[in-house]
Amino acid sequence: MQPVIEINPEATKWDIREKVWDYIEENNLANFPRPVHNRIPNFKGAFTACVKVSELLVFTQATEVKVDPDKPLEGARLAVLEAQKKLLVPTPRLRTGLFNNITPPQGASKEQLRICSSSQGVKDFSVPVDLDTKVKVDLVVVGSVAVSEKGLRIGKGEGFADLEYGMMALMGAVDESTVVVTVVHDCQVMDIPEELKESHDLTVDYILTPTRVIKTDCQIPKPQGIIWTKLDTEKLEKIPVLKKLRALEEEAGKDVTLGAAPVAPEPGLQTGQPKRQTRRRPRQKMQQDDEGESKPEKIESEQKARQWRPTRVRKESRGDGEEGNGRGKGKRGENIKEKGPEEGGGEVMSQRKLPLSVTTVYLGGIPAGLRVSELKTALREREATPLRLTWQGAQHRAFLDYIDPQTAERALEALQDLSLNGHSLQAEMAKSQRGGKRSGQSNRRPRPPTAPISKTAPPDTESDTNEKTEQ
């Protein structure tokens, strides 16, 4: 079958990712969440493709199956649970370990199994698997951005699927008999130049699409362990489980020399990272943001965010900058807007009434060029919408206020694997939750805004990029 996306022989991995993401968006081939850039695309027909995994002989014979937590693989996770096999799902960004064993309630119905296979079910029905636990994975199901019929695979660029497999190999959880399957849209199957294959890259044995089952007969060896020179001290700090594995390797007399940490690029230099995406899904109704650029209304995510917000918060937020309508209202119903730091003005003050005490989450590593509207969209998609958002884009950070510690903890967990424009963001409790005070923070209570009244406040007004006040 002729690939629908043609690749330049000199293309890099990022070139291929960009081309796939653009093609899927331009042809409206994706489901929520969108846009698909910097993600494993949740393509239309993903469930149909996932169902095909149960048709494989290796699946029938498998006892333990590892499936990645990506949205398009929900159908594969459901198939494993329905077949009453042991389902292992990696922990988000490997922060607390390697695996979680998804354990449905006793006698779970099909609807309950469907919930267990979702991202929320992975959180609510999982039991951590310790590194010392004896695990033998028979089948691995991974997501991909692009794949070739020869078995070459390209992920979204963060390397977690490759690293997870290397860690499993080091633990003895996988061997040469372990089969790797990927699930993609037909357009994601293409001719990938073999010279792009690196030593740590994971290859696949089967490709499942909505219309085909492709056996690759790939003879390229899969990773046999962790290639330590591909990692650095920063990676080890972010993934504690790597420290334990490295110590075990060192005790066994293995070479565990780490590679050099990447040098931060100077502002304005090309780094090979993906450019900020401006392409969006086909749209019918347009709005204008502060900078005069068009953007689609994210109706689905906004409705989801409103449903997630506690009732009391919705009532307090009515008409005063709620993200669903993006307008601030004064006492007489006028729209209130004040210039933000990016526009040359001071920080924006919110009309929203906040509780006397809030719990704040720190979000660091925000890439240059990211707009606050893009961050807010990501928060809504992950059901982590805060009561208030303090944007400090110039310092590559933001602060998110939540109504109570429990809500903040749920949001923190949802944000652990957040990546925007090819950059992984760092989410953790703010220092203010540990008795400290973050820089630039005022002890004063919020004052009413003195901004002039505007009757044409844009729908994406940055009214929630206000000054954070300690309670």
C-alpha positions in Angstrom: 0.0 0.0 0.0 1.4 3.4 -1.1 2.1 5.7 1.9 -0.1 8.8 1.8 2.7 10.9 3.5 5.9 11.1 1.5 9.1 11.6 3.4 12.2 13.4 2.1 15.2 11.1 2.4 17.1 13.8 4.3 14.2 14.4 6.8 14.9 14.4 10.5 12.7 12.7 13.1 11.2 16.1 13.9 10.5 16.8 10.3 8.5 13.5 10.1 6.6 14.3 13.3 5.7 17.7 12.1 4.5 16.3 8.8 2.3 13.7 10.4 0.8 16.1 12.9 0.1 18.6 10.3 -1.5 16.0 7.9 -3.8 14.6 10.7 -4.9 18.1 11.7 -5.4 19.4 8.1 -7.5 16.4 7.2 -9.5 16.3 10.4 -8.4 12.8 11.2 -8.1 13.3 15.0 -10.4 13.0 18.0 -10.0 14.8 21.3 -7.6 16.0 22.6 -6.5 18.4 19.9 -4.4 19.7 18.3 -2.4 16.5 18.0 1.0 18.3 17.9 3.5 17.0 20.4 1.2 14.1 21.3 0.6 10.5 20.3 -2.4 11.3 18.1 -5.8 10.1 19.1 -6.9 9.3 15.6 -10.4 8.5 14.3 -10.7 4.8 14.2 -8.3 4.1 17.1 -10.8 1.8 18.9 -11.3 -0.2 15.7 -7.6 -0.6 15.3 -7.1 -1.5 19.0 -9.7 -4.3 18.8 -7.5 -6.1 16.3 -5.0 -6.8 19.1 -7.2 -9.6 20.4 -7.0 -11.3 17.0 -3.3 -11.8 17.3 -2.1 -15.3 18.3 0.5 -13.7 20.6 -2.3 -11.9 22.5 -4.2 -15.2 23.0 -1.1 -16.8 24.4 -0.1 -13.8 26.5 -0.5 -13.7 30.3 0.9 -10.2 31.1 0.5 -7.3 28.7 2.0 -3.8 29.0 0.1 -1.0 27.3 1.1 2.6 27.3 -1.3 5.2 28.9 -1.9 7.2 25.6 -5.5 8.1 24.8 -5.7 6.1 21.5 -4.7 2.9 23.3 -7.8 2.8 25.5 -9.3 0.1 23.3 -6.2 -2.1 23.7 -6.3 -1.7 27.5 -10.0 -2.6 27.5 -9.2 -5.7 25.4 -6.6 -6.9 27.9 -9.0 -6.4 30.8 -11.9 -8.1 29.0 -9.6 -11.1 28.3 -8.8 -11.2 32.1 -5.1 -10.8 31.5 -2.7 -8.9 33.7 -2.6 -5.3 32.5 0.5 -3.2 33.3 0.6 0.5 32.5 3.7 2.7 33.0 3.5 5.4 35.7 3.3 9.0 34.4 6.8 10.1 33.4 8.1 7.2 35.5 8.2 9.5 38.6 7.1 7.0 41.2 8.2 3.7 39.6 7.9 1.7 36.4 4.6 -0.1 36.4 1.1 0.1 37.7 -1.1 -3.1 37.7 -4.6 -2.1 36.7 -6.9 -4.1 39.0 -10.7 -3.8 38.2 -13.3 -4.4 41.0 -14.3 -8.0 41.5 -16.9 -9.0 39.0 -16.6 -5.7 37.1 -19.1 -5.0 34.3 -18.0 -4.1 30.8 -18.8 -0.4 31.6 -16.6 -0.6 34.7 -13.8 -2.2 32.6 -14.2 0.6 30.1 -13.7 3.1 33.0 -10.6 1.2 34.2 -9.1 1.4 30.7 -9.4 5.2 30.7 -6.8 7.6 32.0 -9.0 8.2 35.1 -9.3 4.4 35.6 -5.5 4.0 35.4 -5.3 6.4 38.3 -8.1 5.0 40.4 -7.7 1.3 39.9 -3.9 0.8 39.8 -1.5 -0.9 42.2 2.2 0.0 42.0 4.5 -2.8 41.0 7.9 -2.7 42.8 11.1 -3.2 40.9 11.8 -6.3 42.9 8.5 -7.9 41.8 9.0 -10.7 39.3 7.4 -9.6 36.0 7.4 -11.4 32.6 5.7 -9.2 29.9 4.6 -11.3 26.9 3.2 -8.4 24.8 4.0 -4.6 24.7 1.6 -2.2 23.1 2.9 1.3 22.4 1.7 4.4 20.6 3.6 6.0 17.7 3.7 9.2 15.7 5.1 7.4 12.6 6.0 3.8 11.8 7.3 1.9 8.8 6.3 -1.5 7.5 9.9 -2.6 8.3 9.2 -2.0 12.0 11.0 1.3 12.5 9.1 3.6 14.9 9.1 7.3 15.8 7.5 8.5 19.0 6.6 12.0 20.1 10.2 12.8 21.0 10.5 12.3 24.7 11.9 8.7 24.6 9.8 7.2 27.4 8.6 4.1 25.4 12.3 3.4 24.5 13.4 4.0 28.1 10.6 1.9 29.5 11.6 -1.1 27.3 15.2 -0.7 28.2 14.3 -0.7 31.9 12.1 -3.8 31.4 15.0 -5.5 29.7 17.3 -4.7 32.5 14.8 -6.1 35.0 14.4 -9.3 32.9 10.7 -8.5 32.3 11.2 -8.7 28.5 13.4 -10.8 26.3 13.8 -11.7 22.6 10.5 -13.5 22.6 8.5 -10.4 23.7 6.3 -9.0 20.9 5.9 -5.2 20.4 2.7 -3.9 18.8 1.9 -0.3 17.8 -1.6 1.1 17.0 -1.7 4.0 14.4 -3.8 5.5 11.6 -3.1 4.3 8.1 -1.6 7.7 7.2 1.0 7.2 10.0 2.5 4.2 8.1 5.3 5.5 5.9 8.8 4.9 4.6 11.2 6.0 7.4 14.9 6.3 6.4 16.8 3.5 8.2 19.6 5.8 9.0 17.3 7.6 11.5 17.3 4.4 13.7 19.3 4.9 16.9 20.7 2.3 19.3 18.0 3.0 21.9 15.0 3.1 19.6 12.3 0.5 20.0 11.2 -1.4 16.9 7.8 -3.0 16.4 6.7 -6.5 15.3 3.0 -5.7 14.4 1.3 -2.5 13.2 -2.5 -2.3 13.8 -4.5 0.3 11.8 -8.3 0.7 11.3 -7.9 -1.3 8.0 -4.9 -3.5 8.3 -2.8 -5.8 10.4 0.9 -5.5 9.3 3.5 -8.1 10.4 6.8 -6.3 10.0 9.2 -9.3 10.3 11.7 -6.7 11.8 15.1 -8.3 12.4 16.6 -5.2 14.1 17.4 -6.0 17.8 15.4 -4.2 20.4 17.1 -2.4 23.3 18.7 -4.9 25.6 19.0 -2.5 28.6 19.5 1.1 29.4 22.1 3.0 27.4 23.4 5.2 30.2 25.4 7.5 28.0 22.0 8.6 26.5 21.0 9.9 30.0 22.3 12.7 32.2 22.1 13.6 35.9 19.1 15.8 35.2 17.2 12.8 33.8 18.1 10.8 36.9 16.8 13.5 39.2 13.4 13.5 37.4 13.1 9.7 37.3 14.1 8.3 40.7 13.6 4.7 39.6 16.6 5.1 37.3 18.9 5.8 40.3 18.0 2.4 41.8 18.6 0.6 38.5 21.9 2.4 38.0 23.0 1.4 41.5 22.2 -2.2 40.7 24.1 -2.1 37.4 27.1 -0.5 39.2 27.1 -3.2 41.8 27.1 -5.8 39.0 30.3 -4.1 37.6 28.6 -2.6 34.5 29.7 0.7 33.0 27.1 3.3 34.1 28.8 6.4 32.9 26.2 9.1 32.1 26.2 11.4 29.1 26.7 15.2 29.3 23.7 17.3 30.0 22.4 19.2 27.0 23.5 22.8 26.8 20.7 25.3 27.0 20.5 27.1 23.6 20.9 30.9 23.4 17.7 32.8 22.8 16.8 33.0 19.1 18.9 30.0 18.0 17.4 27.0 16.2 17.6 23.9 18.4 15.9 21.2 16.4 12.9 21.3 18.8 9.5 21.6 17.3 8.3 25.1 16.5 5.2 26.5 18.2 2.2 25.1 16.3 -0.4 27.5 15.0 -2.4 25.0 12.9 -5.8 24.1 14.4 -8.7 21.8 13.6 -11.2 22.9 10.9 -13.2 25.6 12.4 -16.5 27.3 11.9 -16.7 30.1 14.5 -13.7 32.3 15.1 -12.8 34.7 17.8 -9.9 37.2 18.2 -7.3 37.1 21.0 -5.4 40.0 22.5 -2.8 39.9 19.7 -5.4 40.0 16.9 -4.8 36.3 16.0 -7.7 34.0 15.2 -8.4 31.0 17.3 -11.1 28.3 17.4 -13.5 28.1 20.3 -12.6 25.0 22.3 -16.2 24.2 23.1 -15.7 20.6 24.1 -12.8 21.3 26.5 -14.6 24.3 28.0 -17.7 22.3 28.7 -15.6 19.6 30.3 -13.8 22.2 32.4 -17.1 23.7 33.6 -18.4 20.3 34.5 -15.2 19.5 36.5 -15.3 22.7 38.5 -17.0 22.5 42.0 -20.5 24.1 42.0 -19.4 26.7 44.6 -16.6 27.8 42.4 -18.8 28.1 39.3 -21.1 30.3 41.2 -18.4 32.6 42.5 -16.8 32.8 39.0 -20.0 33.7 37.2 -19.4 36.5 34.8 -16.0 37.5 36.1 -13.5 36.0 33.9 -14.6 32.4 33.7 -12.7 30.7 30.9 -15.9 29.4 29.3 -16.8 32.9 28.0 -13.5 34.7 28.8 -15.2 38.0 29.8 -14.8 39.9 33.1 -17.9 41.6 34.4 -18.1 44.6 36.6 -21.1 45.4 38.9 -23.0 46.9 36.0 -22.1 44.1 33.7 -19.3 46.0 31.9 -16.4 44.1 30.5 -13.2 44.8 32.5 -9.8 44.4 30.9 -6.3 45.5 32.0 -3.1 45.2 30.0 -0.9 42.3 31.0 2.9 42.3 31.2 3.2 41.2 27.6 1.2 44.3 26.5 3.3 46.7 28.5 1.0 47.1 31.4 1.0 45.7 35.0 -0.2 42.4 36.2 -4.0 41.8 35.7 -6.2 41.7 38.8 -9.1 39.2 38.9 -12.7 40.0 39.9 -13.1 36.4 40.9 -13.6 35.9 44.7 -11.1 33.4 46.0 -11.3 31.4 49.2 -9.4 32.6 52.2 -7.0 29.8 51.7 -5.9 28.2 48.4 -3.3 25.6 47.5 -0.8 26.6 44.8 1.0 24.4 42.2 4.2 25.6 40.6 4.5 25.0 36.8 8.1 25.4 35.5 9.9 24.9 32.2 7.4 26.8 30.1 8.9 27.2 26.7 9.5 30.6 25.1 6.8 31.7 22.7 4.0 29.7 24.5 0.8 31.8 24.9 -1.1 31.7 28.1 -4.2 30.6 26.1 -2.3 27.5 25.0 -1.5 26.6 28.6 -5.1 27.2 29.7 -6.3 24.9 26.9 -3.9 22.2 28.1 -5.1 22.6 31.7 -8.7 22.2 30.6 -7.9 19.1 28.6 -6.3 17.5 31.7 -9.2 18.6 34.0 -6.7 20.7 36.0 -8.3 24.1 35.5 -7.3 26.3 38.5 -9.3 29.0 40.4 -6.6 31.4 39.3 -3.6 31.3 37.1 -0.5 33.6 37.6 1.4 33.8 34.3 5.1 34.6 34.4 6.1 33.6 30.9 9.3 35.7 30.9 10.5 33.6 33.8 9.2 30.4 32.1 6.8 29.6 34.9 3.2 29.9 36.1 1.4 29.4 39.4 -1.9 27.6 39.7 -4.3 28.2 42.6 -6.7 25.4 43.7 -9.5 25.4 46.2 -8.0 22.8 48.5 -5.0 20.5 48.8 -7.0 17.5 47.5 -7.9 19.3 44.3 -4.3 20.5 43.9 -3.0 17.0 44.4 -5.3 15.7 41.7 -4.2 18.5 39.3 -0.6 17.9 40.2 -0.9 14.2 39.2 -2.7 15.1 36.0 0.1 17.5 35.0 3.0 15.2 35.6 3.4 14.2 32.0 2.5 17.6 30.5 4.6 18.5 27.4 4.0 21.7 25.3 5.8 22.5 22.1 8.2 19.6 22.7 9.2 20.8 26.2 8.4 18.8 29.3 6.9 21.0 32.0 7.8 20.6 35.7 4.8 20.5 38.1 5.2 20.5 41.9 3.7 22.1 45.0 4.7 25.8 45.2 7.2 26.8 47.9 4.4 28.7 49.6 2.8 25.4 50.5 6.0 24.6 52.5 6.0 27.9 54.5 8.0 29.9 51.9 7.0 32.8 49.7 7.6 32.8 46.0 9.5 35.6 44.4 7.6 38.7 43.5 4.7 37.8 45.8 2.8 40.3 47.8 1.4 39.9 51.3 -1.3 42.4 50.4 -4.9 41.3 49.7 -6.0 41.8 46.1 -7.2 45.3 45.3 -10.1 46.1 43.0 -8.8 46.8 39.5 -8.5 50.3 38.3 -8.4 49.4 34.6 -10.6 51.4 32.2 -13.8 49.8 31.1 -13.7 48.2 27.8 -16.8 47.0 25.9 -14.8 44.9 23.5 -12.8 42.7 25.8 -11.4 39.8 23.8 -12.7 36.2 24.5 -9.3 35.0 25.7 -8.6 38.0 27.9 -5.8 37.2 30.3 -7.9 38.2 33.3 -6.7 35.2 35.3 -3.0 36.2 35.0 -3.3 38.2 38.1 -1.0 38.9 41.0 -0.8 36.0 43.5 -1.5 36.9 47.1 -0.5 34.8 50.1 -3.5 34.0 52.4 
